[in-house]
Amino acid sequence: MAPLTTAQYDALERAIVDRRRIAVWRRGTEYIVIPQRLAIVRGKETLEAMHPTTGHPLSVILDETDRIEVIRG
């Protein structure tokens, strides 16, 4: 994925603050998660999130994502 634009970072940060669900596509699989925070892990920007139903944690390196969208509604 190309680096996120300023508008995309703003939308992602707002989703973190508001605890809104996002869709993350990685290697052809779509994940619906609640973002918790952005962090640098081993030198890579990482999105730490949780599954909305099970509460299981998920860490996704942003460089490995195909697309990220905030779910409206």
CHARMM internal coordinates of N, CA and C (Angstrom, degrees):
IC EDIT
DIST 1 N 1 CA 1.4590
DIST 1 CA 1 C 1.5198
ANGL 1 N 1 CA 1 C 108.38
DIST 1 C 2 N 1.3040
ANGL 1 CA 1 C 2 N 115.70
DIHE 1 N 1 CA 1 C 2 N 142.41
DIST 2 N 2 CA 1.4538
ANGL 1 C 2 N 2 CA 120.73
DIHE 1 CA 1 C 2 N 2 CA 174.13
DIST 2 CA 2 C 1.5236
ANGL 2 N 2 CA 2 C 108.37
DIHE 1 C 2 N 2 CA 2 C -69.01
DIST 2 C 3 N 1.3164
ANGL 2 CA 2 C 3 N 117.42
DIHE 2 N 2 CA 2 C 3 N 155.12
DIST 3 N 3 CA 1.4763
ANGL 2 C 3 N 3 CA 118.47
DIHE 2 CA 2 C 3 N 3 CA 178.76
DIST 3 CA 3 C 1.5223
ANGL 3 N 3 CA 3 C 110.68
DIHE 2 C 3 N 3 CA 3 C -54.58
DIST 3 C 4 N 1.3212
ANGL 3 CA 3 C 4 N 115.29
DIHE 3 N 3 CA 3 C 4 N 147.50
DIST 4 N 4 CA 1.4599
ANGL 3 C 4 N 4 CA 120.43
DIHE 3 CA 3 C 4 N 4 CA 179.32
DIST 4 CA 4 C 1.5209
ANGL 4 N 4 CA 4 C 110.27
DIHE 3 C 4 N 4 CA 4 C -66.04
DIST 4 C 5 N 1.3238
ANGL 4 CA 4 C 5 N 115.86
DIHE 4 N 4 CA 4 C 5 N 144.86
DIST 5 N 5 CA 1.4574
ANGL 4 C 5 N 5 CA 120.51
DIHE 4 CA 4 C 5 N 5 CA 175.19
DIST 5 CA 5 C 1.5290
ANGL 5 N 5 CA 5 C 108.75
DIHE 4 C 5 N 5 CA 5 C -78.12
DIST 5 C 6 N 1.2985
ANGL 5 CA 5 C 6 N 115.26
DIHE 5 N 5 CA 5 C 6 N 169.98
DIST 6 N 6 CA 1.4648
ANGL 5 C 6 N 6 CA 119.93
DIHE 5 CA 5 C 6 N 6 CA 177.43
DIST 6 CA 6 C 1.5287
ANGL 6 N 6 CA 6 C 110.49
DIHE 5 C 6 N 6 CA 6 C -59.98
DIST 6 C 7 N 1.3190
ANGL 6 CA 6 C 7 N 117.00
DIHE 6 N 6 CA 6 C 7 N -42.34
DIST 7 N 7 CA 1.4724
ANGL 6 C 7 N 7 CA 120.94
DIHE 6 CA 6 C 7 N 7 CA 179.54
DIST 7 CA 7 C 1.5259
ANGL 7 N 7 CA 7 C 111.00
DIHE 6 C 7 N 7 CA 7 C -63.95
DIST 7 C 8 N 1.3335
ANGL 7 CA 7 C 8 N 117.57
DIHE 7 N 7 CA 7 C 8 N -38.73
DIST 8 N 8 CA 1.4652
ANGL 7 C 8 N 8 CA 120.95
DIHE 7 CA 7 C 8 N 8 CA 178.95
DIST 8 CA 8 C 1.5321
ANGL 8 N 8 CA 8 C 110.83
DIHE 7 C 8 N 8 CA 8 C -67.51
DIST 8 C 9 N 1.3385
ANGL 8 CA 8 C 9 N 116.97
DIHE 8 N 8 CA 8 C 9 N -41.03
DIST 9 N 9 CA 1.4699
ANGL 8 C 9 N 9 CA 119.91
DIHE 8 CA 8 C 9 N 9 CA 175.92
DIST 9 CA 9 C 1.5236
ANGL 9 N 9 CA 9 C 110.48
DIHE 8 C 9 N 9 CA 9 C -62.11
DIST 9 C 10 N 1.3288
ANGL 9 CA 9 C 10 N 116.57
DIHE 9 N 9 CA 9 C 10 N -43.41
DIST 10 N 10 CA 1.4665
ANGL 9 C 10 N 10 CA 120.13
DIHE 9 CA 9 C 10 N 10 CA 178.75
DIST 10 CA 10 C 1.5225
ANGL 10 N 10 CA 10 C 110.86
DIHE 9 C 10 N 10 CA 10 C -59.70
DIST 10 C 11 N 1.3345
ANGL 10 CA 10 C 11 N 117.50
DIHE 10 N 10 CA 10 C 11 N -44.53
DIST 11 N 11 CA 1.4633
ANGL 10 C 11 N 11 CA 121.43
DIHE 10 CA 10 C 11 N 11 CA 179.64
DIST 11 CA 11 C 1.5251
ANGL 11 N 11 CA 11 C 110.79
DIHE 10 C 11 N 11 CA 11 C -64.49
DIST 11 C 12 N 1.3272
ANGL 11 CA 11 C 12 N 117.40
DIHE 11 N 11 CA 11 C 12 N -41.02
DIST 12 N 12 CA 1.4626
ANGL 11 C 12 N 12 CA 121.19
DIHE 11 CA 11 C 12 N 12 CA 179.00
DIST 12 CA 12 C 1.5242
ANGL 12 N 12 CA 12 C 110.87
DIHE 11 C 12 N 12 CA 12 C -66.37
DIST 12 C 13 N 1.3239
ANGL 12 CA 12 C 13 N 117.24
DIHE 12 N 12 CA 12 C 13 N -44.75
DIST 13 N 13 CA 1.4661
ANGL 12 C 13 N 13 CA 120.57
DIHE 12 CA 12 C 13 N 13 CA 178.43
DIST 13 CA 13 C 1.5237
ANGL 13 N 13 CA 13 C 111.31
DIHE 12 C 13 N 13 CA 13 C -63.21
DIST 13 C 14 N 1.3341
ANGL 13 CA 13 C 14 N 117.67
DIHE 13 N 13 CA 13 C 14 N -38.29
DIST 14 N 14 CA 1.4637
ANGL 13 C 14 N 14 CA 121.11
DIHE 13 CA 13 C 14 N 14 CA 178.06
DIST 14 CA 14 C 1.5300
ANGL 14 N 14 CA 14 C 109.45
DIHE 13 C 14 N 14 CA 14 C -66.24
DIST 14 C 15 N 1.3360
ANGL 14 CA 14 C 15 N 117.97
DIHE 14 N 14 CA 14 C 15 N -38.42
DIST 15 N 15 CA 1.4664
ANGL 14 C 15 N 15 CA 121.39
DIHE 14 CA 14 C 15 N 15 CA 177.46
DIST 15 CA 15 C 1.5209
ANGL 15 N 15 CA 15 C 110.88
DIHE 14 C 15 N 15 CA 15 C -63.40
DIST 15 C 16 N 1.3316
ANGL 15 CA 15 C 16 N 117.24
DIHE 15 N 15 CA 15 C 16 N -36.55
DIST 16 N 16 CA 1.4674
ANGL 15 C 16 N 16 CA 121.24
DIHE 15 CA 15 C 16 N 16 CA 177.58
DIST 16 CA 16 C 1.5271
ANGL 16 N 16 CA 16 C 109.56
DIHE 15 C 16 N 16 CA 16 C -65.10
DIST 16 C 17 N 1.3114
ANGL 16 CA 16 C 17 N 116.84
DIHE 16 N 16 CA 16 C 17 N -48.42
DIST 17 N 17 CA 1.4705
ANGL 16 C 17 N 17 CA 121.44
DIHE 16 CA 16 C 17 N 17 CA -178.27
DIST 17 CA 17 C 1.5265
ANGL 17 N 17 CA 17 C 110.97
DIHE 16 C 17 N 17 CA 17 C -63.40
DIST 17 C 18 N 1.3365
ANGL 17 CA 17 C 18 N 116.67
DIHE 17 N 17 CA 17 C 18 N -43.45
DIST 18 N 18 CA 1.4579
ANGL 17 C 18 N 18 CA 121.59
DIHE 17 CA 17 C 18 N 18 CA -176.67
DIST 18 CA 18 C 1.5220
ANGL 18 N 18 CA 18 C 113.54
DIHE 17 C 18 N 18 CA 18 C -86.42
DIST 18 C 19 N 1.3391
ANGL 18 CA 18 C 19 N 117.31
DIHE 18 N 18 CA 18 C 19 N -3.46
DIST 19 N 19 CA 1.4693
ANGL 18 C 19 N 19 CA 123.40
DIHE 18 CA 18 C 19 N 19 CA -178.34
DIST 19 CA 19 C 1.5260
ANGL 19 N 19 CA 19 C 110.87
DIHE 18 C 19 N 19 CA 19 C 55.71
DIST 19 C 20 N 1.3409
ANGL 19 CA 19 C 20 N 115.74
DIHE 19 N 19 CA 19 C 20 N 45.66
DIST 20 N 20 CA 1.4646
ANGL 19 C 20 N 20 CA 122.44
DIHE 19 CA 19 C 20 N 20 CA 179.03
DIST 20 CA 20 C 1.5149
ANGL 20 N 20 CA 20 C 109.26
DIHE 19 C 20 N 20 CA 20 C -94.18
DIST 20 C 21 N 1.2902
ANGL 20 CA 20 C 21 N 115.96
DIHE 20 N 20 CA 20 C 21 N 146.53
DIST 21 N 21 CA 1.4630
ANGL 20 C 21 N 21 CA 121.20
DIHE 20 CA 20 C 21 N 21 CA 179.75
DIST 21 CA 21 C 1.5212
ANGL 21 N 21 CA 21 C 110.92
DIHE 20 C 21 N 21 CA 21 C -68.51
DIST 21 C 22 N 1.3295
ANGL 21 CA 21 C 22 N 114.20
DIHE 21 N 21 CA 21 C 22 N 148.48
DIST 22 N 22 CA 1.4549
ANGL 21 C 22 N 22 CA 120.70
DIHE 21 CA 21 C 22 N 22 CA 173.91
DIST 22 CA 22 C 1.5277
ANGL 22 N 22 CA 22 C 108.52
DIHE 21 C 22 N 22 CA 22 C -130.55
DIST 22 C 23 N 1.3223
ANGL 22 CA 22 C 23 N 115.48
DIHE 22 N 22 CA 22 C 23 N 157.13
DIST 23 N 23 CA 1.4575
ANGL 22 C 23 N 23 CA 122.01
DIHE 22 CA 22 C 23 N 23 CA 173.43
DIST 23 CA 23 C 1.5249
ANGL 23 N 23 CA 23 C 107.13
DIHE 22 C 23 N 23 CA 23 C -106.90
DIST 23 C 24 N 1.3187
ANGL 23 CA 23 C 24 N 115.72
DIHE 23 N 23 CA 23 C 24 N 129.35
DIST 24 N 24 CA 1.4600
ANGL 23 C 24 N 24 CA 121.93
DIHE 23 CA 23 C 24 N 24 CA 178.46
DIST 24 CA 24 C 1.5211
ANGL 24 N 24 CA 24 C 107.42
DIHE 23 C 24 N 24 CA 24 C -121.56
DIST 24 C 25 N 1.3324
ANGL 24 CA 24 C 25 N 116.31
DIHE 24 N 24 CA 24 C 25 N 125.40
DIST 25 N 25 CA 1.4605
ANGL 24 C 25 N 25 CA 120.58
DIHE 24 CA 24 C 25 N 25 CA 175.64
DIST 25 CA 25 C 1.5162
ANGL 25 N 25 CA 25 C 108.32
DIHE 24 C 25 N 25 CA 25 C -104.07
DIST 25 C 26 N 1.3274
ANGL 25 CA 25 C 26 N 115.08
DIHE 25 N 25 CA 25 C 26 N 128.73
DIST 26 N 26 CA 1.4665
ANGL 25 C 26 N 26 CA 121.48
DIHE 25 CA 25 C 26 N 26 CA -179.51
DIST 26 CA 26 C 1.5210
ANGL 26 N 26 CA 26 C 107.97
DIHE 25 C 26 N 26 CA 26 C -143.89
DIST 26 C 27 N 1.3266
ANGL 26 CA 26 C 27 N 115.59
DIHE 26 N 26 CA 26 C 27 N 120.83
DIST 27 N 27 CA 1.4679
ANGL 26 C 27 N 27 CA 121.86
DIHE 26 CA 26 C 27 N 27 CA 179.29
DIST 27 CA 27 C 1.5240
ANGL 27 N 27 CA 27 C 112.51
DIHE 26 C 27 N 27 CA 27 C 52.45
DIST 27 C 28 N 1.3292
ANGL 27 CA 27 C 28 N 116.31
DIHE 27 N 27 CA 27 C 28 N 40.91
DIST 28 N 28 CA 1.4523
ANGL 27 C 28 N 28 CA 121.41
DIHE 27 CA 27 C 28 N 28 CA 176.39
DIST 28 CA 28 C 1.5145
ANGL 28 N 28 CA 28 C 115.91
DIHE 27 C 28 N 28 CA 28 C 82.38
DIST 28 C 29 N 1.3198
ANGL 28 CA 28 C 29 N 118.12
DIHE 28 N 28 CA 28 C 29 N 0.90
DIST 29 N 29 CA 1.4641
ANGL 28 C 29 N 29 CA 121.72
DIHE 28 CA 28 C 29 N 29 CA 179.89
DIST 29 CA 29 C 1.5239
ANGL 29 N 29 CA 29 C 109.38
DIHE 28 C 29 N 29 CA 29 C -111.22
DIST 29 C 30 N 1.3273
ANGL 29 CA 29 C 30 N 115.37
DIHE 29 N 29 CA 29 C 30 N 136.01
DIST 30 N 30 CA 1.4594
ANGL 29 C 30 N 30 CA 120.65
DIHE 29 CA 29 C 30 N 30 CA 178.03
DIST 30 CA 30 C 1.5242
ANGL 30 N 30 CA 30 C 109.32
DIHE 29 C 30 N 30 CA 30 C -97.49
DIST 30 C 31 N 1.3220
ANGL 30 CA 30 C 31 N 115.99
DIHE 30 N 30 CA 30 C 31 N 131.71
DIST 31 N 31 CA 1.4613
ANGL 30 C 31 N 31 CA 122.56
DIHE 30 CA 30 C 31 N 31 CA 176.34
DIST 31 CA 31 C 1.5221
ANGL 31 N 31 CA 31 C 107.57
DIHE 30 C 31 N 31 CA 31 C -118.23
DIST 31 C 32 N 1.3248
ANGL 31 CA 31 C 32 N 117.05
DIHE 31 N 31 CA 31 C 32 N 129.16
DIST 32 N 32 CA 1.4605
ANGL 31 C 32 N 32 CA 121.78
DIHE 31 CA 31 C 32 N 32 CA 172.41
DIST 32 CA 32 C 1.5169
ANGL 32 N 32 CA 32 C 105.80
DIHE 31 C 32 N 32 CA 32 C -101.91
DIST 32 C 33 N 1.3408
ANGL 32 CA 32 C 33 N 116.42
DIHE 32 N 32 CA 32 C 33 N 118.57
DIST 33 N 33 CA 1.4606
ANGL 32 C 33 N 33 CA 121.05
DIHE 32 CA 32 C 33 N 33 CA -174.63
DIST 33 CA 33 C 1.5222
ANGL 33 N 33 CA 33 C 110.30
DIHE 32 C 33 N 33 CA 33 C -139.43
DIST 33 C 34 N 1.3244
ANGL 33 CA 33 C 34 N 114.58
DIHE 33 N 33 CA 33 C 34 N 167.01
DIST 34 N 34 CA 1.4623
ANGL 33 C 34 N 34 CA 121.69
DIHE 33 CA 33 C 34 N 34 CA 172.07
DIST 34 CA 34 C 1.5245
ANGL 34 N 34 CA 34 C 106.45
DIHE 33 C 34 N 34 CA 34 C -106.50
DIST 34 C 35 N 1.3346
ANGL 34 CA 34 C 35 N 117.38
DIHE 34 N 34 CA 34 C 35 N 114.37
DIST 35 N 35 CA 1.4645
ANGL 34 C 35 N 35 CA 119.46
DIHE 34 CA 34 C 35 N 35 CA -178.04
DIST 35 CA 35 C 1.5251
ANGL 35 N 35 CA 35 C 111.62
DIHE 34 C 35 N 35 CA 35 C -68.95
DIST 35 C 36 N 1.3247
ANGL 35 CA 35 C 36 N 116.27
DIHE 35 N 35 CA 35 C 36 N 139.43
DIST 36 N 36 CA 1.4638
ANGL 35 C 36 N 36 CA 121.82
DIHE 35 CA 35 C 36 N 36 CA 179.90
DIST 36 CA 36 C 1.5295
ANGL 36 N 36 CA 36 C 111.51
DIHE 35 C 36 N 36 CA 36 C -104.31
DIST 36 C 37 N 1.3512
ANGL 36 CA 36 C 37 N 115.61
DIHE 36 N 36 CA 36 C 37 N -45.96
DIST 37 N 37 CA 1.4608
ANGL 36 C 37 N 37 CA 119.06
DIHE 36 CA 36 C 37 N 37 CA -179.05
DIST 37 CA 37 C 1.5180
ANGL 37 N 37 CA 37 C 110.32
DIHE 36 C 37 N 37 CA 37 C -168.92
DIST 37 C 38 N 1.3285
ANGL 37 CA 37 C 38 N 114.73
DIHE 37 N 37 CA 37 C 38 N 161.09
DIST 38 N 38 CA 1.4556
ANGL 37 C 38 N 38 CA 122.11
DIHE 37 CA 37 C 38 N 38 CA 170.17
DIST 38 CA 38 C 1.5196
ANGL 38 N 38 CA 38 C 106.74
DIHE 37 C 38 N 38 CA 38 C -101.94
DIST 38 C 39 N 1.3223
ANGL 38 CA 38 C 39 N 116.76
DIHE 38 N 38 CA 38 C 39 N 138.76
DIST 39 N 39 CA 1.4622
ANGL 38 C 39 N 39 CA 120.55
DIHE 38 CA 38 C 39 N 39 CA -178.53
DIST 39 CA 39 C 1.5277
ANGL 39 N 39 CA 39 C 109.05
DIHE 38 C 39 N 39 CA 39 C -147.48
DIST 39 C 40 N 1.3043
ANGL 39 CA 39 C 40 N 115.61
DIHE 39 N 39 CA 39 C 40 N 161.07
DIST 40 N 40 CA 1.4593
ANGL 39 C 40 N 40 CA 121.66
DIHE 39 CA 39 C 40 N 40 CA 172.01
DIST 40 CA 40 C 1.5201
ANGL 40 N 40 CA 40 C 106.58
DIHE 39 C 40 N 40 CA 40 C -99.98
DIST 40 C 41 N 1.3369
ANGL 40 CA 40 C 41 N 116.50
DIHE 40 N 40 CA 40 C 41 N 117.57
DIST 41 N 41 CA 1.4561
ANGL 40 C 41 N 41 CA 122.40
DIHE 40 CA 40 C 41 N 41 CA -179.65
DIST 41 CA 41 C 1.5261
ANGL 41 N 41 CA 41 C 107.46
DIHE 40 C 41 N 41 CA 41 C -122.28
DIST 41 C 42 N 1.3159
ANGL 41 CA 41 C 42 N 115.80
DIHE 41 N 41 CA 41 C 42 N 119.60
DIST 42 N 42 CA 1.4674
ANGL 41 C 42 N 42 CA 121.62
DIHE 41 CA 41 C 42 N 42 CA -177.70
DIST 42 CA 42 C 1.5210
ANGL 42 N 42 CA 42 C 111.99
DIHE 41 C 42 N 42 CA 42 C 50.74
DIST 42 C 43 N 1.3256
ANGL 42 CA 42 C 43 N 115.88
DIHE 42 N 42 CA 42 C 43 N 39.70
DIST 43 N 43 CA 1.4527
ANGL 42 C 43 N 43 CA 121.54
DIHE 42 CA 42 C 43 N 43 CA 175.80
DIST 43 CA 43 C 1.5181
ANGL 43 N 43 CA 43 C 115.38
DIHE 42 C 43 N 43 CA 43 C 81.43
DIST 43 C 44 N 1.3247
ANGL 43 CA 43 C 44 N 118.13
DIHE 43 N 43 CA 43 C 44 N 6.14
DIST 44 N 44 CA 1.4592
ANGL 43 C 44 N 44 CA 121.27
DIHE 43 CA 43 C 44 N 44 CA -179.50
DIST 44 CA 44 C 1.5235
ANGL 44 N 44 CA 44 C 110.39
DIHE 43 C 44 N 44 CA 44 C -121.73
DIST 44 C 45 N 1.3216
ANGL 44 CA 44 C 45 N 115.34
DIHE 44 N 44 CA 44 C 45 N 139.79
DIST 45 N 45 CA 1.4590
ANGL 44 C 45 N 45 CA 120.24
DIHE 44 CA 44 C 45 N 45 CA 178.93
DIST 45 CA 45 C 1.5296
ANGL 45 N 45 CA 45 C 109.15
DIHE 44 C 45 N 45 CA 45 C -71.09
DIST 45 C 46 N 1.3279
ANGL 45 CA 45 C 46 N 115.62
DIHE 45 N 45 CA 45 C 46 N 123.81
DIST 46 N 46 CA 1.4573
ANGL 45 C 46 N 46 CA 122.08
DIHE 45 CA 45 C 46 N 46 CA -172.61
DIST 46 CA 46 C 1.5182
ANGL 46 N 46 CA 46 C 110.66
DIHE 45 C 46 N 46 CA 46 C -126.01
DIST 46 C 47 N 1.3214
ANGL 46 CA 46 C 47 N 114.97
DIHE 46 N 46 CA 46 C 47 N 137.67
DIST 47 N 47 CA 1.4524
ANGL 46 C 47 N 47 CA 121.82
DIHE 46 CA 46 C 47 N 47 CA 173.75
DIST 47 CA 47 C 1.5144
ANGL 47 N 47 CA 47 C 107.43
DIHE 46 C 47 N 47 CA 47 C -97.63
DIST 47 C 48 N 1.3072
ANGL 47 CA 47 C 48 N 116.63
DIHE 47 N 47 CA 47 C 48 N 121.18
DIST 48 N 48 CA 1.4570
ANGL 47 C 48 N 48 CA 121.29
DIHE 47 CA 47 C 48 N 48 CA 175.88
DIST 48 CA 48 C 1.5210
ANGL 48 N 48 CA 48 C 107.23
DIHE 47 C 48 N 48 CA 48 C -101.85
DIST 48 C 49 N 1.3335
ANGL 48 CA 48 C 49 N 115.05
DIHE 48 N 48 CA 48 C 49 N 127.73
DIST 49 N 49 CA 1.4630
ANGL 48 C 49 N 49 CA 120.97
DIHE 48 CA 48 C 49 N 49 CA -173.32
DIST 49 CA 49 C 1.5198
ANGL 49 N 49 CA 49 C 109.31
DIHE 48 C 49 N 49 CA 49 C -141.99
DIST 49 C 50 N 1.3403
ANGL 49 CA 49 C 50 N 115.11
DIHE 49 N 49 CA 49 C 50 N 176.72
DIST 50 N 50 CA 1.4581
ANGL 49 C 50 N 50 CA 119.68
DIHE 49 CA 49 C 50 N 50 CA 175.06
DIST 50 CA 50 C 1.5203
ANGL 50 N 50 CA 50 C 109.21
DIHE 49 C 50 N 50 CA 50 C -137.97
DIST 50 C 51 N 1.3230
ANGL 50 CA 50 C 51 N 114.76
DIHE 50 N 50 CA 50 C 51 N 151.53
DIST 51 N 51 CA 1.4602
ANGL 50 C 51 N 51 CA 121.46
DIHE 50 CA 50 C 51 N 51 CA 176.98
DIST 51 CA 51 C 1.5244
ANGL 51 N 51 CA 51 C 107.41
DIHE 50 C 51 N 51 CA 51 C -70.27
DIST 51 C 52 N 1.3229
ANGL 51 CA 51 C 52 N 118.73
DIHE 51 N 51 CA 51 C 52 N 131.17
DIST 52 N 52 CA 1.4682
ANGL 51 C 52 N 52 CA 120.25
DIHE 51 CA 51 C 52 N 52 CA -174.87
DIST 52 CA 52 C 1.5241
ANGL 52 N 52 CA 52 C 115.12
DIHE 51 C 52 N 52 CA 52 C -66.86
DIST 52 C 53 N 1.3245
ANGL 52 CA 52 C 53 N 118.03
DIHE 52 N 52 CA 52 C 53 N -24.66
DIST 53 N 53 CA 1.4548
ANGL 52 C 53 N 53 CA 120.01
DIHE 52 CA 52 C 53 N 53 CA -178.21
DIST 53 CA 53 C 1.5182
ANGL 53 N 53 CA 53 C 112.49
DIHE 52 C 53 N 53 CA 53 C -95.04
DIST 53 C 54 N 1.3347
ANGL 53 CA 53 C 54 N 116.89
DIHE 53 N 53 CA 53 C 54 N -46.17
DIST 54 N 54 CA 1.4634
ANGL 53 C 54 N 54 CA 120.72
DIHE 53 CA 53 C 54 N 54 CA -174.58
DIST 54 CA 54 C 1.5190
ANGL 54 N 54 CA 54 C 113.40
DIHE 53 C 54 N 54 CA 54 C -92.24
DIST 54 C 55 N 1.3370
ANGL 54 CA 54 C 55 N 116.54
DIHE 54 N 54 CA 54 C 55 N -23.23
DIST 55 N 55 CA 1.4586
ANGL 54 C 55 N 55 CA 119.86
DIHE 54 CA 54 C 55 N 55 CA -177.27
DIST 55 CA 55 C 1.5149
ANGL 55 N 55 CA 55 C 113.73
DIHE 54 C 55 N 55 CA 55 C 81.40
DIST 55 C 56 N 1.3275
ANGL 55 CA 55 C 56 N 117.33
DIHE 55 N 55 CA 55 C 56 N 4.19
DIST 56 N 56 CA 1.4623
ANGL 55 C 56 N 56 CA 120.27
DIHE 55 CA 55 C 56 N 56 CA 179.33
DIST 56 CA 56 C 1.5276
ANGL 56 N 56 CA 56 C 110.54
DIHE 55 C 56 N 56 CA 56 C -67.03
DIST 56 C 57 N 1.3431
ANGL 56 CA 56 C 57 N 117.17
DIHE 56 N 56 CA 56 C 57 N 138.81
DIST 57 N 57 CA 1.4609
ANGL 56 C 57 N 57 CA 120.49
DIHE 56 CA 56 C 57 N 57 CA 179.13
DIST 57 CA 57 C 1.5244
ANGL 57 N 57 CA 57 C 111.61
DIHE 56 C 57 N 57 CA 57 C -76.17
DIST 57 C 58 N 1.3334
ANGL 57 CA 57 C 58 N 115.29
DIHE 57 N 57 CA 57 C 58 N 152.98
DIST 58 N 58 CA 1.4533
ANGL 57 C 58 N 58 CA 122.26
DIHE 57 CA 57 C 58 N 58 CA 177.34
DIST 58 CA 58 C 1.5226
ANGL 58 N 58 CA 58 C 107.62
DIHE 57 C 58 N 58 CA 58 C -144.99
DIST 58 C 59 N 1.3139
ANGL 58 CA 58 C 59 N 116.48
DIHE 58 N 58 CA 58 C 59 N 130.08
DIST 59 N 59 CA 1.4622
ANGL 58 C 59 N 59 CA 121.69
DIHE 58 CA 58 C 59 N 59 CA 175.44
DIST 59 CA 59 C 1.5204
ANGL 59 N 59 CA 59 C 108.14
DIHE 58 C 59 N 59 CA 59 C -114.09
DIST 59 C 60 N 1.3178
ANGL 59 CA 59 C 60 N 115.78
DIHE 59 N 59 CA 59 C 60 N 129.46
DIST 60 N 60 CA 1.4598
ANGL 59 C 60 N 60 CA 121.41
DIHE 59 CA 59 C 60 N 60 CA -178.69
DIST 60 CA 60 C 1.5166
ANGL 60 N 60 CA 60 C 108.83
DIHE 59 C 60 N 60 CA 60 C -127.26
DIST 60 C 61 N 1.3264
ANGL 60 CA 60 C 61 N 116.30
DIHE 60 N 60 CA 60 C 61 N 124.95
DIST 61 N 61 CA 1.4585
ANGL 60 C 61 N 61 CA 120.52
DIHE 60 CA 60 C 61 N 61 CA 175.11
DIST 61 CA 61 C 1.5253
ANGL 61 N 61 CA 61 C 107.06
DIHE 60 C 61 N 61 CA 61 C -76.11
DIST 61 C 62 N 1.3224
ANGL 61 CA 61 C 62 N 117.18
DIHE 61 N 61 CA 61 C 62 N 125.00
DIST 62 N 62 CA 1.4584
ANGL 61 C 62 N 62 CA 120.75
DIHE 61 CA 61 C 62 N 62 CA -173.80
DIST 62 CA 62 C 1.5228
ANGL 62 N 62 CA 62 C 112.47
DIHE 61 C 62 N 62 CA 62 C -60.22
DIST 62 C 63 N 1.3240
ANGL 62 CA 62 C 63 N 118.61
DIHE 62 N 62 CA 62 C 63 N -34.17
DIST 63 N 63 CA 1.4630
ANGL 62 C 63 N 63 CA 121.33
DIHE 62 CA 62 C 63 N 63 CA 179.11
DIST 63 CA 63 C 1.5279
ANGL 63 N 63 CA 63 C 112.21
DIHE 62 C 63 N 63 CA 63 C -64.34
DIST 63 C 64 N 1.3206
ANGL 63 CA 63 C 64 N 117.78
DIHE 63 N 63 CA 63 C 64 N -20.22
DIST 64 N 64 CA 1.4660
ANGL 63 C 64 N 64 CA 121.60
DIHE 63 CA 63 C 64 N 64 CA -177.81
DIST 64 CA 64 C 1.5251
ANGL 64 N 64 CA 64 C 112.97
DIHE 63 C 64 N 64 CA 64 C -94.68
DIST 64 C 65 N 1.3203
ANGL 64 CA 64 C 65 N 117.59
DIHE 64 N 64 CA 64 C 65 N 0.80
DIST 65 N 65 CA 1.4655
ANGL 64 C 65 N 65 CA 120.11
DIHE 64 CA 64 C 65 N 65 CA -179.23
DIST 65 CA 65 C 1.5245
ANGL 65 N 65 CA 65 C 110.36
DIHE 64 C 65 N 65 CA 65 C -88.51
DIST 65 C 66 N 1.3290
ANGL 65 CA 65 C 66 N 115.15
DIHE 65 N 65 CA 65 C 66 N 150.06
DIST 66 N 66 CA 1.4590
ANGL 65 C 66 N 66 CA 120.97
DIHE 65 CA 65 C 66 N 66 CA 175.14
DIST 66 CA 66 C 1.5201
ANGL 66 N 66 CA 66 C 110.45
DIHE 65 C 66 N 66 CA 66 C -88.68
DIST 66 C 67 N 1.3530
ANGL 66 CA 66 C 67 N 115.40
DIHE 66 N 66 CA 66 C 67 N -37.22
DIST 67 N 67 CA 1.4615
ANGL 66 C 67 N 67 CA 120.37
DIHE 66 CA 66 C 67 N 67 CA -177.32
DIST 67 CA 67 C 1.5128
ANGL 67 N 67 CA 67 C 109.33
DIHE 66 C 67 N 67 CA 67 C -163.49
DIST 67 C 68 N 1.3249
ANGL 67 CA 67 C 68 N 116.61
DIHE 67 N 67 CA 67 C 68 N 149.99
DIST 68 N 68 CA 1.4609
ANGL 67 C 68 N 68 CA 123.65
DIHE 67 CA 67 C 68 N 68 CA 174.99
DIST 68 CA 68 C 1.5189
ANGL 68 N 68 CA 68 C 107.95
DIHE 67 C 68 N 68 CA 68 C -134.23
DIST 68 C 69 N 1.3338
ANGL 68 CA 68 C 69 N 116.29
DIHE 68 N 68 CA 68 C 69 N 132.07
DIST 69 N 69 CA 1.4701
ANGL 68 C 69 N 69 CA 121.50
DIHE 68 CA 68 C 69 N 69 CA 177.42
DIST 69 CA 69 C 1.5222
ANGL 69 N 69 CA 69 C 109.82
DIHE 68 C 69 N 69 CA 69 C -135.85
DIST 69 C 70 N 1.3152
ANGL 69 CA 69 C 70 N 115.96
DIHE 69 N 69 CA 69 C 70 N 138.31
DIST 70 N 70 CA 1.4597
ANGL 69 C 70 N 70 CA 120.83
DIHE 69 CA 69 C 70 N 70 CA 172.36
DIST 70 CA 70 C 1.5235
ANGL 70 N 70 CA 70 C 106.81
DIHE 69 C 70 N 70 CA 70 C -81.53
DIST 70 C 71 N 1.3263
ANGL 70 CA 70 C 71 N 116.50
DIHE 70 N 70 CA 70 C 71 N 132.07
DIST 71 N 71 CA 1.4578
ANGL 70 C 71 N 71 CA 121.33
DIHE 70 CA 70 C 71 N 71 CA -179.84
DIST 71 CA 71 C 1.5196
ANGL 71 N 71 CA 71 C 108.60
DIHE 70 C 71 N 71 CA 71 C -83.36
DIST 71 C 72 N 1.2929
ANGL 71 CA 71 C 72 N 116.20
DIHE 71 N 71 CA 71 C 72 N 121.21
DIST 72 N 72 CA 1.4640
ANGL 71 C 72 N 72 CA 121.86
DIHE 71 CA 71 C 72 N 72 CA -178.79
DIST 72 CA 72 C 1.5183
ANGL 72 N 72 CA 72 C 109.60
DIHE 71 C 72 N 72 CA 72 C -89.22
DIST 72 C 73 N 1.3221
ANGL 72 CA 72 C 73 N 115.02
DIHE 72 N 72 CA 72 C 73 N 144.32
DIST 73 N 73 CA 1.4449
ANGL 72 C 73 N 73 CA 117.21
DIHE 72 CA 72 C 73 N 73 CA 173.38
DIST 73 CA 73 C 1.4464
ANGL 73 N 73 CA 73 C 116.18
DIHE 72 C 73 N 73 CA 73 C 115.08
END
COOR INIT
IC SEED 1 N 1 CA 1 C
IC BUILD
